[in-house]
Amino acid sequence: MGMGDVSINSERLWRRLMAMAEIGATPGGGSHRLTLTDEDEAGRQLFLGWCAERGYDVQYDQVGNIFVRRAGGNNNTQPLAIGSHLDTQPRGGRFDGILGVLAALEVLETLDDNEIETDMPVDIVVWTNEEGSRFQPAMMGSGVHCGVHSLEMVRSTLDDKGLSVGAELDRFGYSQGLVPGARAIGQYLELHIEQGPVLEDSGTVIGAVKGGQAIRWYELSLQGQETHAGPVPMAQRRDPMPALARVIDLVYQVGLQDEAARSTIGVLTARPGSINVMPGRIDLTVDLRHPLETRLKEMDAAFQAGLDDLQAAERKIAISLEEIWHSPVVLFDHALTEAVRQSATGRGLPVQDVISGAGHDAFHMARAVPSALVFVPCRDGLSHNEAEYTSPEHAAAGANVLLDVALRVACAR
């Protein structure tokens, strides 16, 4: 069967995207389903209800990853897995991750609708905590599956209210599941909105993702001594705010070293957080990215050297830095990525090679098995935002590319 001979049901895909968006719906038109909350679980159950209508086999593991299987002619072979995530950012969008999961369901249902038997099983995977918003690190479920993180470390991770991943996994019954990694995967595909403006700006519909940026995350603290805003003279204060100004300048100077570099301060907290109290401690996060590992290492060195210089100049302030995550540069499988290009060309869809600026579960999978990542445009490049949007036509185009590649991989004889 050639590429483009069958197509997914675009109306069904769109209808389900909009139905999922109603769970944790936000006033601005987005979705709020943080990992392992009641809303996240409700979204998973909605998805599993659709899977149950088709009678697919469902399993889960002890970190909450869900595996949905459509059997193949030879179920002893390792499956092709197609996946993404259903958790969102706070006041996130309706497509980030969700498109990849529901497009995977469309692939399985389209195979059913057309009575196509694949040689190997085809799985959908819903990964736990891709976003890394409520719990860090991001891409947690796929990281545990691939052995990047231990289950014990992940279970002990706390949110800002002191609730642990382990307690939430227990609450929903996931702790009774398979040992992470026990569910074998032979090859992996993922569809995602681009989360940037490149495809839209160039009028391209399909991004064949060649690789992904290297990422480093840090937690940085500036420790002084809190005091009343009025009585203590400025010169006698141990105020971390002036040091913060220099840290902010340093972070963005590191990110401006070349056009491919990225630097971001995403979280900033001054404690105790009162209008008439000079803060005694400031905590912030720093995110550095670059598509070249050597350049990210240089950015890391420049950042740390700048902090050392700042510490030498600001002796009243204690500066502490911890790197909490490092995702090296990833390269996707050449043959699978070429199949993505050929599918797009065969369907008359403009396609171009791109580099992913965001982290995805496919990053972990690419280091374990042959993997491919497919992008479709999102309006104005906006993501992690209630205004996040991709058109029904683009959503369907991406799902059809997944279908074509799945047919090529799973029906190979």
ROKE-815506 format. One record per atom (N, C-alpha, C, O, CB): x, y, z. Coordinates in steps of 0.1 Angstrom, whole numbers, plus 5000, padded with zeros to 4 digits. Glycine has a CB too. Layout:
XYZ
...
This chain:
500949885000
500050005000
500950125000
501850145008
499050005012
500650214991
501550334990
501050444999
500050445005
501550384976
501950545000
501650665009
500550745002
500550764990
502950745011
499650785011
498550865006
497350785001
496350844997
498950954995
497450655001
496250574997
495150575007
493950565003
496750424995
495450595019
494350615030
494650735037
495850785038
494250485039
493650795044
493850915052
493050905064
492050835065
493351045043
493450985074
492750985087
491451065086
491251135076
493651045098
490551055096
489351125096
489551265103
489651265115
488251045104
489751365095
490151495101
489051555110
489351615119
490451595089
487751535106
486651585115
486651515129
486451585139
485351565108
486951385129
486951315142
488151365150
488051385162
487051165139
489251385144
490451435151
490151565157
490451595169
491651435142
489651655149
489351795154
488351795165
488451865176
488851885143
487251715164
486251705174
486851655187
486451705198
485151605169
487751565187
488351515199
489251605205
489351625217
489051375196
490051685197
490851785202
490051885210
490451935221
491651855191
488951925205
488052025211
487451965224
487252035234
487052075202
487051835224
486551775235
487551765247
487151785258
485951635232
488751725243
489851725254
490051855260
490351875272
491151665248
489951965252
490252095256
489152145267
489452235274
490252195245
488052085267
487052115277
487352075291
486852125301
485652055273
488251975292
488751935306
489852025310
490852035305
489251785305
489552095321
490452205326
490452325317
491452395316
491852145326
489352355310
489252465301
489452595309
488952615320
487852465294
490152695303
490452815309
489652925302
489252915291
491952845308
489453035309
488553145303
489153205290
488353245282
488453265313
490453195288
491053245276
491053145265
491753175254
492453285279
490453035266
490352935255
491452835255
491552755245
490453005243
492152815266
493252715267
492852605276
491652575278
494452775272
493852535281
493552415290
494552425301
495652465300
493652285282
494052375313
494952375325
494752235331
493852205339
494452485335
495752145327
495752005332
497151975337
497951905329
495251905322
497552015349
498851985354
499051845357
498051775360
499152075366
500251795356
500551645357
500051595370
500151645381
502051625357
499351475369
498851395380
497951475389
497851445401
500051345389
497151565383
496051635390
494751555386
494751475377
495951785387
493651595392
492351535388
492051565374
491551485367
491251585398
492451685369
492151725356
492951645346
492451605335
492451875354
494251625349
495151545341
494551405339
494451345329
496551535346
494151345351
493551205350
492251205343
491951105336
493351155365
491451315344
490151315336
490451315321
489751255314
489351435340
491451385317
491851385303
492251255298
491951205287
492951485300
493051185307
493551045303
492350955302
492250865293
494550995314
491350965311
490250875311
489350905299
488750805293
489350895324
489251025294
488451055282
489150985270
488450925262
488451205280
490450995270
491250925259
491050775260
490850715250
492750965260
491150725272
491050575273
489650525270
489450415265
491350535287
488650615272
487250585268
487150565253
486450475248
486250685272
487850655245
487850635231
488550505227
488150445217
488450755224
489650475234
490350355230
489550235234
489550135226
491650345239
488750235244
487950125248
486850095238
486449975236
487250145262
486350195231
485350175220
485950085209
485150025202
484950315215
487250085208
487850005197
488349865203
488749785195
488950075191
488349855216
488849725222
490349715222
490849595223
488249615215
491049825222
492549815222
492949765236
492349805246
493149945218
494049695237
494649655249
495349775256
496049845249
495649535247
495149795269
495749905276
496549855288
496149765296
494650005281
497749905289
498649885301
499250015305
499250115298
499749775298
499750015318
500450135323
501550095331
501649975336
499450225331
502550185333
503650145342
503650235355
502750315357
504950165334
504650205363
504650265376
504950415377
504950475388
505650195385
505350475366
505450615365
504250685358
504250805356
506750655358
503250605355
502050655349
502050665334
501050705329
501850785355
503050615327
502950605313
501850505308
501750405314
504350565307
501150545298
500050455293
500350405280
500850475271
498650535293
500150275278
500450205265
499150145260
498550065266
501550105267
498850185247
497550135241
498050055228
498750115220
496550255238
497549935227
498049845216
496949805206
495949765210
498749725221
497249825193
496549755183
497349645178
498549665173
496149855171
496849525179
497649405176
498049395162
497349455153
496949275180
499149335159
499649305145
499649165142
499249075150
501049365144
500049125130
500048985126
501048905134
500848785136
500348975111
502248975137
503248905145
503448985158
504249085158
504548885137
502748945169
502849025181
504048995189
504249045200
501548995189
504948905184
506148885191
507248985187
508348995193
506648745188
506949065177
507949165173
507749295181
506649315186
507749205158
508749375183
508649495190
507849595183
507949605170
510149555193
506949665189
505949755183
506549885177
507649925182
504849785192
505849935168
506050075165
505150155175
503950125176
505650115150
505750255181
505050335191
504850475186
505850535180
505650335205
503650535187
503450675184
502850735196
501950695202
502350685171
503450855200
503050905213
503351055215
503851125206
503650835224
502951095226
503151235231
502551245245
502651145253
502551345221
501951355249
501551375263
500151445263
499851515254
502551455271
499451435274
498151495276
498251605287
497251685288
497151395280
499351615295
499451715305
499751855298
500251855287
500451685316
499351965305
499552095299
500352185309
500552145320
498152155296
500652295304
501152405312
500052475320
498852455316
501952515303
500352555330
499252635336
498752725325
499552805319
499752715349
497452735324
496852815313
497552785300
497952885292
496852965317
497752655297
498352615284
497352615273
496252655274
499052485286
497852555262
497052545250
496352415248
496452325256
497952575238
495652405237
494752285234
495452185225
494952085222
493552335227
496752215221
497352125210
498752075215
499051965210
497552205198
499452135223
500752095227
500751965234
500251945245
501352205237
501251855227
501151725232
499851655229
499951535224
501351725247
498751715230
497451655228
497351615213
496751505210
496351745232
497751695204
497651665190
498451535187
497951455180
498251775182
499551515193
500351395191
499651265196
499751165189
501651405197
499051275207
498251155212
497051125204
496851015200
497851185227
496251225201
495051205194
495251175179
494451105173
494051325195
496351225174
496751185160
497151035160
496850965150
497851275154
497850995170
498150855171
496950765172
496950655165
499050825184
495950805179
494650735180
494050735166
493450625162
493750795190
494150845159
493550845145
494250745136
493650675128
493750985139
495650725138
496350625130
495750485132
495450415123
497850635133
495650455145
495150315148
493650305143
493350195137
495150295164
492850405145
491450385141
491350385125
490450315120
490650505146
492250455118
492150455104
492650315099
492050265089
493150565098
493550255105
493950115102
492750025104
492449935095
495150065110
492050045115
490749965117
489749995106
489149895100
490149995131
489450125104
488450155094
488650105080
487750075073
488350315093
489950085077
490350035064
490749885064
491249835054
491450115058
490549825075
490749675077
492149645072
492449545065
489749595069
493149725077
494549705074
495249625085
495149675096
495249835071
495849515082
496549435092
498049475091
498649455080
496349285090
498649515101
500049545102
500849425106
500249335113
500349665111
502049415102
502849295106
503249305121
503149205128
504149285098
503549425125
503949445139
502849515147
502049585140
505249525140
502749505160
501849585167
502149735166
503249775164
501849545182
501049815167
501249965167
500650015180
499549985183
500550025155
501550085188
501150125201
500950285201
501550355193
502150095211
500050325210
500050465214
500650475228
500450395236
498550525214
501550575230
502050605243
501650745248
501850835241
503650585243
501150745260
500850875267
501950885278
501850815288
499450885272
502850975276
503950995286
503551085297
502751175296
505251045279
503951045309
503651125321
504651245322
505851235320
503851045334
504051365325
504751485329
505851525318
507051525321
505451465342
505351545306
506351595296
506651745300
507751785297
505751585282
505651815305
505751965306
506752005317
507452105315
504452025309
506851935328
507851975338
507352095345
508252175350
509151995333
506052125346
505552245352
505252225367
505852295375
504252295345
504452125370
504152095384
505352025391
505652055402
502852015386
505951935384
507051855389
508251865379
508051865367
506751705391
509451875384
510651875375
511451745378
511451695389
511552005378
512151695367
512351755354
511251725344
510251645347
513651695349
511251795333
510351775322
510651635316
511751575319
510451885312
509751595307
509951465300
510251355310
511051265308
511051475290
509451355321
509751265332
509451125329
510251035332
508951315345
508251095324
507850955322
508750895311
509150775313
506450955317
509050955300
509850895290
511250885295
511950795292
509850985277
511750975304
513050965310
513150845319
514250775319
513351095318
512150815327
512150695335
512150565326
512850475329
511050695345
511250575316
511150455307
512550425301
512850305299
510150485296
513250525297
514550505290
515750495300
516850475295
514850625281
515450505313
516550485323
517350615325
518450605331
517450375318
516950725320
517650855323
517450895337
518350955343
517150965313
516250875343
515950905356
515450775363
514850685357
514751015357
515750765376
515250655384
513850675389
513450785392
516250625396
513150565390
511750575395
511750635410
510950715413
511050445395
512750595417
512850635431
513050785432
512450855440
514050565439
513950835424
514250985424
512951055420
512551155426
515351015414
512251015410
511051075405
509951075415
509251175417
510651015392
509750965422
508750945432
508951045443
507951095449
508650805437
510151085446
510451175457
510251315454
510351405463
511751145463
510051345441
510051485437
508751555442
507651495442
510051495421
508851675447
507751745453
507251865444
508051925437
508151805467
505951895445
505452015439
505552135449
506152115460
504052005434
505052255445
505252365454
504352365466
504452445475
504952495446
503452265467
502652245479
503152135488
502552095498
501252225475
504252065484
504851965491
504351825488
504651725495
504651985506
503451815478
502951685474
503951615465
504551675456
501551695466
504151485466
505151415459
504551345446
503351315446
505851305467
505451325437
505051245425
504551105430
503551055425
506151225415
505251045439
504950915444
503550905450
502750815447
505950865454
503151005458
501851005464
500751015454
499750955455
501751125474
501051095444
499951115433
499850985424
498750955420
500351235424
501050925421
500950795414
500150695422
499450615416
502350745411
500450685435
499650595444
498150625443
497350535443
500250605458
497850755444
496450795445
495650745432
494450715434
496350945446
496250755421
495550715409
495850565405
495250515395
496050795397
496550495413
496750345411
497850305401
497950195398
495550295406
498650405397
499650375387
500750295393
501550225386
500250505381
500950305406
502050235413
501950075412
502850005414
502150275427
500750035408
500549885406
500949845392
500649725388
499049855409
501449935384
501649905370
502949825367
503649775376
501650025362
503349825354
504549755350
505849825355
505749945357
504549745334
506849755356
508149815359
508549905347
508449855335
509349705361
508850035349
509250115338
510350065329
511350015334
509650255343
510150065316
511050015306
510749865302
511349815293
512450015312
509849805310
509549665307
508749655294
508749555287
508749595318
508049755290
507249765278
508149795266
508549915265
506049865279
508549705258
509449725247
508849805236
507749805233
509949595242
509749895230
509349975219
510449955208
511649965212
509250125223
510049925196
511049905185
511450035178
512650055176
510549805176
510450115174
510650245168
509650335173
508550295178
510550225152
509850465172
509050565178
508750685169
509750735162
509650615191
507550735168
507150855161
506450945170
505650905179
506250815149
506551075167
505851175175
505551295166
506351345159
506651225187
504251345168
503751465161
503551575171
503051545182
502451435153
503951695167
503851805177
503751935169
504151945157
505151815186
503052035175
503052165169
504552215171
505252185180
502052265176
504852305161
506252355161
506652435174
507752425179
506552435149
505752505179
505952595191
506952715187
507552765196
506552515202
507052745174
507852855170
507252895156
506352835151
509352805168
507853005150
507253065138
507853025125
507453075115
507453205139
508852925125
509552905112
508652845101
508652895090
510752805115
507852745104
507052685094
505952785089
505852795077
506352555100
505352855098
504352945094
504953055085
504353095075
503653005106
506053115089
506753215082
507153175068
507153265059
507953265089
507453055066
507953005053
506752945045
507052895033
509052905054
505552935050
504452875043
504552725042
504052665033
504352935030
505352665051
505552515051
504552445060
504252495071
506952485055
504052325056
503052255064
503752155073
503252125084
502052195055
504752085068
505351975076
506852005079
507652045069
505251845068
507251995091
508652005095
509151875098
508751795107
508752095107
510151835090
510951705093
512051745102
513051805098
511451645079
511951705115
512851745125
514151665125
514051545127
512151735139
515251725121
516451655121
517051635134
517751525137
517451735112
516851725144
517451705157
516851815166
516051885163
518951725156
517451815179
516951905189
518051965196
519151915198
516051825199
517752085201
518752165209
519152095221
518352025227
518152305212
520352125225
520852085239
520252185249
520152305246
522352075240
519852135261
519252225271
519852205284
520252085288
517752185271
520052305291
520552305305
519552385314
519252505310
522052345307
519052335325
518252405334
518952415347
519752335352
516952325337
518852535354
519452565366
518452625376
517552695372
520652665364
518752605389
518152685400
519152765406
520252715410
517452585410
518952895408
519852995413
519253065425
518153105424
520353095402
520053075435
519553155447
520553265451
521753245450
519353055459
519953375454
520753495460
520253515474
519153545476
520553625451
521153485483
520853495498
521453615504
522653635504
521353365505
520553705510
520953815517
520353805531
520453705538
520553945511
519853915536
519153915549
517954015549
518154135546
520153955561
516753955551
515554045550
515554145561
515954115573
514253955549
514954255558
514854365569
513754455565
513254455553
516254435570
513354535574
512254635572
512754735561
513854775561
511954715585
511754775553
512154865542
512555005546
513155075539
510954875532
512155045559
512355185563
513655215571
514455295567
511255235570
513755145582
514855185592
516255165588
517155245592
514555115605
516555065580
517955025577
518555105565
517955095555
518054875575
519655175567
520255255556
520655165545
520955045547
521455335561
520555215533
520855135521
522255075521
522354955517
520755225508
523255145526
524555095526
524754975535
525754905534
525555205529
523954965545
524054855555
523254735552
523354635559
523754915569
522554745542
521654625538
522454515531
523454535524
520554675529
521954395534
522454275526
521254245516
520554145517
522754155535
521154325506
520054325497
520354245484
521354295477
519554465494
519654135481
520054065469
519554125456
519854075445
519553925470
518654225457
518054285445
519154345435
519054315423
517054385448
520054425440
521054475430
521854365423
522154375411
522054565437
522054255431
522754145424
521854075414
522354025404
523154035435
520554075417
519654015407
519754085394
519654025383
518254015412
519754225394
519854295382
521054255373
520954245361
519954445385
522154235380
523354185373
523254045368
523754015357
524654195382
522553955375
522353825371
521453825358
521753755349
521653735382
520353905358
519553905347
520253955334
520153895324
518354005349
521154055336
521954105325
522853995320
523053975308
522754225329
523453925329
524453815326
523653705318
524153665307
525053755339
522553665322
521853555316
521553585301
521653505292
520553515323
521053715299
520653745286
521853785277
521753775265
519653865286
522953825283
524153845275
524653705270
525153695259
525253915283
524553605279
524953475274
524153425263
524653365253
524853375286
522853455263
521953415253
522053495240
521553455229
520553425257
522753605240
522853685228
524253665222
524653745213
522753835232
524953565225
526253535220
526253505205
527153535197
526953435227
525153435201
524953405186
523553385184
522753365194
525853285182
523053385171
521653375168
521053245172
519753245174
521453405153
521753145173
521253015177
521052995192
520352895196
522052905171
521653075200
521653065214
520253115220
519653195214
522753135221
519853055231
518653095238
518953095253
519553005258
517452995235
518453195260
518553205274
517253265280
516653355274
519753295279
516753205291
515453245296
515453235312
516053135317
514353155291
514853335318
514553325332
513053305333
512353395330
515053455340
512653185338
511253155337
510453175350
509253205350
511053015333
511153155361
510553165375
511453255383
512653245383
510453025382
510853355390
511553445399
510653475411
509553515410
511853585391
511253445423
510553455435
511453535445
512553495448
510153315441
510853645451
511553715462
510853685475
509553685476
511453875459
511553645485
511053605498
511453705509
512553745509
511453465501
510553745517
509253685520
508053735511
506953685512
508853705534
508353835503
507253875494
506353975500
505153965497
506553755489
506854075507
506054175513
506454315508
507654335505
506054175528
505554405505
505854535499
506854615508
507554695502
504654615496
506754595521
507654685529
508754605536
509154635547
506754755540
509154495530
510254415535
511254395524
510854345513
509754275541
512454435527
513554405517
513754255517
513954195528
514854475521
513654185505
513754045505
515153995510
516154055507
513553985491
515153885517
516353815521
516853715512
518053675513
516253765535
515953665503
516353555494
515553575481
514353605481
516153415500
516253555470
515653555457
516053425450
517253385449
516153675448
515053345445
515253225438
514753245424
513753305421
514453105445
515553195414
515153195400
515553075393
516553005397
515653325394
514953055381
515352945372
516053005360
515653115356
514152855369
516952935354
517652975342
517552855332
517852745336
519153025345
517252885320
517152785309
518152835298
517952945292
515652775304
519152755295
520052785284
519952675273
519852555276
521552795289
519952715260
519752615249
520652655238
520952775235
518352615245
521152555230
521852575218
521852445210
521852335216
523352625221
521752455196
521752325188
523152265187
523152145182
521252365175
524152325192
525452265193
525952245207
525852335215
526552355185
526252115210
526652085224
527852165229
527952205240
526851935225
528852185220
530052255223
529752395227
530252455236
531052245212
528752455220
528452595222
527652605235
527852705243
527652655211
526752515238
526052515251
527052505263
526852565273
524952405252
528052425261
529052405271
529852545273
530152575285
530152295267
530052615263
530652745264
529752845271
530152925279
531052795250
528452835268
527452925274
527452895289
527352985297
526052905268
527452765293
527452725307
528752785314
528652835325
527452575308
529852775307
531052825313
531052975315
531453025325
532252785304
530553045305
530453195306
529453235317
529653325324
529953255293
528353155318
527353185329
527953165343
527853255351
526153095327
528653055345
529253025358
530453125361
530553165372
529752885358
531153155351
532253255353
531753395357
532253465365
533153265340
530653435350
529953555354
529453555368
529553655375
528853585344
528953445372
528453435386
529553445396
529453505407
527653305388
530753375392
531853385401
532353535403
532753575414
533053295395
532353605392
532753745392
531753825401
532153915408
532853805378
530553795399
529453865407
529653835422
529553925430
528153825402
529953715425
530153675439
531253745445
531253795457
530253525441
532353765437
533553835442
533253985445
533854045454
534653825432
532354035437
532054185438
530954205449
530854315455
531554235425
530054105451
528954125460
529154035472
528453935474
527654085453
530054065481
530353975492
529353975503
529353885511
531654025498
528354065503
527254055513
526253955509
525353925517
526654195514
526353905496
525253815491
525953685488
527053675483
524653875478
525253575492
525653435489
524953385477
523753395476
525453345501
525653345467
525153295455
525353145453
526453095455
525753375442
524253075451
524352935449
523652895436
522552945433
523652855461
524252805429
523752755416
523752605416
524752545420
524652815404
522652545411
522552405409
521952375395
520952425391
521652335420
522752295387
522152245375
521252135377
521652035383
523352205365
519952145373
518952045377
518651955365
517951855367
517752105382
519051985353
518751905341
519651945330
519952055327
517251925337
520051835323
520851855310
520351755300
520451635302
522351835313
519851815289
519451725278
520351755266
520351865260
517951755274
521251665263
522251685252
521551695239
520351665237
523251575252
522251745229
521751755215
521351615211
521951515214
522851805205
520151605204
519651485199
519551485184
519251585178
518251455205
519851365177
519651355163
518651245160
518651135166
521051315156
517651275151
516651175148
517051075137
517951115129
515351245145
516350965136
516750855127
516650905113
515550965109
515850735130
517650885105
517650935091
516550865083
515850935075
519050905085
516450735084
515450665075
514050705078
513250735069
515650515077
513750725091
512350765095
512050905091
510950935086
512150745110
513050995093
512951135089
512751145074
512051235069
514051215094
513451065066
513251065052
511851015048
511351065038
514350975045
511350915055
509950875053
508950985055
507950995049
509650755062
509251075065
508451185068
508451285056
507451325051
508851265081
509651305051
509751395039
508951335027
508251405020
511251415035
509151205025
508551145013
506951145014
506251165004
509051005011
506451125027
505051135029
504551275025
503551285018
504651095043
505151375030
504751515028
504751545013
503851595007
505651615035
505851505006
505951524992
504851454984
504251504975
507351484987
504651324988
503651244981
502251304983
501351284974
503651104986
501951374994
500651434996
500551574992
499551644994
500251425011
501651624986
501651764981
501751864992
501251984990
500451784973
502351825003
502451915014
503851975015
504851905015
502151845028
504052115015
505352175016
506052125029
505452115039
505252325016
507352085027
508052025038
509452085039
510052115028
508151875037
510052105051
511352145052
511952085065
511252055074
511452305053
513352075065
514052025076
514052135087
514252255084
515451985073
513952105100
513952195110
514652135122
514852015123
512552245115
515152225131
515652185144
514652215155
514152325155
517052255147
514452125165
513552155175
514152245186
515252205191
513052025182
513552355189
514052445200
513452405213
513952455224
513652585197
512452315214
511852275226
512152125228
512452055219
510352295226
512152085241
512351945244
511051865243
509951925245
512851935259
511251745239
510051655237
510451515242
511651485243
509551655222
509451435244
509651295248
510451225237
511251125241
508351215251
510351265225
511051205214
512551215216
513351135211
510651265201
513051315224
514451335226
514951215234
516051155230
514751465234
514251175244
514751055252
514650925243
515550845243
513851035265
513550915236
513350795228
514450785217
514850675213
512050795222
514850895211
515850895200
517150835205
517950785196
516051035195
517450845217
518750785223
518550635225
519550575228
519150855235
517350585225
517150445228
516750365215
517250245214
516050435238
515950415206
515450345195
515350445183
515350565185
514050275198
515350385171
515050475159
513850555161
512750505164
515050395146
513950695160
512750775163
512750895153
513750935147
512950835177
511450945151
511251065143
510351155149
509451115157
510751025129
510551285147
509651395152
509151475141
509951515132
510351485163
507851495140
507151575129
506551695135
505851695145
506151485122
506751815128
506151935133
505051985123
505151955111
507152045134
504052045128
503152125120
503152265125
503452285137
501652065119
502652365117
502752505122
501852535133
500752465135
502452605110
502152635141
501152695151
501152845149
502152905146
501552655166
499952905150
499753045146
500653135155
500653125167
498253075148
501353225148
502253325153
503353265162
504053335169
501453415162
503553135160
504653065168
504353055183
505253015191
505953135166
503053075187
502753085201
502452945207
501752865200
501553165204
503052905218
502752785225
502952815240
503352915244
503652665221
502552715249
502452735263
501652865266
502052945274
503952745269
500552875259
499752995259
498352955255
498152875247
500353095249
497353025261
495952995258
495653025243
494752965238
495053075267
496353115237
496153145223
496753045213
496653065201
496653285220
497452945218
498052845210
497052785200
495952755204
498652735218
497352775187
496452725177
497152665165
498152725160
495552845173
496652555161
496952505147
495652475140
494652435147
497952375148
495652485127
494352475120
493952325119
494852235120
494552535106
492652305116
492252165114
493052095102
493351985102
490752155111
493252175092
493952125080
495352085084
495851985079
493952225069
496052165092
497452135095
497452015105
498351935104
498152255102
496552005114
496451895123
496251765115
496951665118
495351915134
495351765106
495151645098
496351615089
496651495087
493951675089
497051715084
498251685076
499251615084
499851515079
498751825070
499551665096
500451595105
500051455108
500951365108
500751675117
498851435111
498351295114
498451205102
498751085103
496851305118
498251255090
498351175078
499851135075
500051025070
497851255066
500751225078
502151185077
502451075087
503150985083
503051315080
501951085099
502150975109
501650845103
502350745104
501551005122
500450855097
499850735091
500650675080
500950555080
498450765086
501150755071
502050705060
503250635066
503650535061
502350825051
503950705075
505150645080
504850515088
505650415087
505950745090
503750515095
503350395103
503150275093
503550165095
502150415111
502450305082
502250205072
503550145066
503750025064
501350255061
504450245064
505750195058
506550115068
507150015064
506650325054
506550155081
507250075091
506549945095
507249845095
507450165103
505349955098
504649845104
504149735094
503849625098
503449895112
504049775081
503649685071
504849625063
504549555053
502649745062
506049665066
507249615059
507249465059
507149405070
508549685064
507549405048
507649255047
508949215042
509249095040
506549195038
